Every structure is written in structure tokens, then in C-alpha cells.
Amino acid sequence: MAIPYKKNIVTPIGTMSYPWLTQGNPDIRFGAPGKYKVNLIISGPEAEKFKAEVDAIKVEALAHLQKENPKLQDLVVPMDLHKDENGVDIPGTYVV
């Protein structure tokens, strides 16, 4: 069995995009009450530094995983350029 690749990093301070917590009966299909998922919008020099760090970790993780599965070509990282209301990319601003 392969040894999983695990590395923890901390995002820079950002803005939550559409956070929504349900009152009343919590939806526990995806985890215990109190857990939620939200997109984080980051920008500025800290965002660029974070993007470079994520890209470096992606390269390390891909090399580690290709030892067990040489056919593996790429990894998907949930980090995209942020778009304005017209769908145009905002340079240096990312959604994590």
C-alpha cells in the first residue's frame, strides 16, 4: 500500500464567498453539525506567494504519487482565478 502524501499549509486572510449556515435542523449528510465548506477569495502578494507554494506542493505530490502509479499525469488543485460579475478573470485574485 502506498504511503499517502500529506502536507498542511495555511491560507492567507481572505474573504468568504457566499457563506451560508442553515439554522434549525442541520444537514448532517456531509459531516457533523458545525462543519461547513466555503470558498475563500484571496488577493495581493500573499495570494501570489500562496499560489507558488501550492504549485510547489503539487509538483512534489505528483512525483510522490507517480512512484506507485506512473500513468498519473496531473493533479487537480481547487484554486482558480477569481472572476468578476462579467466573467472576466481578476489578476492576482484566487478562489480557494
C-alpha positions, 0 to 999 in steps of 0.5 A, a space after each residue: 500500500 502506498 504511503 499517502 502524501 500529506 502536507 498542511 499549509 495555511 491560507 492567507 486572510 481572505 474573504 468568504 464567498 457566499 457563506 451560508 449556515 442553515 439554522 434549525 435542523 442541520 444537514 448532517 449528510 456531509 459531516 457533523 453539525 458545525 462543519 461547513 465548506 466555503 470558498 475563500 477569495 484571496 488577493 495581493 502578494 500573499 495570494 501570489 506567494 500562496 499560489 507558488 507554494 501550492 504549485 510547489 506542493 503539487 509538483 512534489 505530490 505528483 512525483 510522490 504519487 507517480 512512484 506507485 502509479 506512473 500513468 498519473 499525469 496531473 493533479 487537480 488543485 481547487 484554486 482558480 482565478 477569481 472572476 468578476 460579475 462579467 466573467 472576466 478573470 481578476 489578476 492576482 485574485 484566487 478562489 480557494 
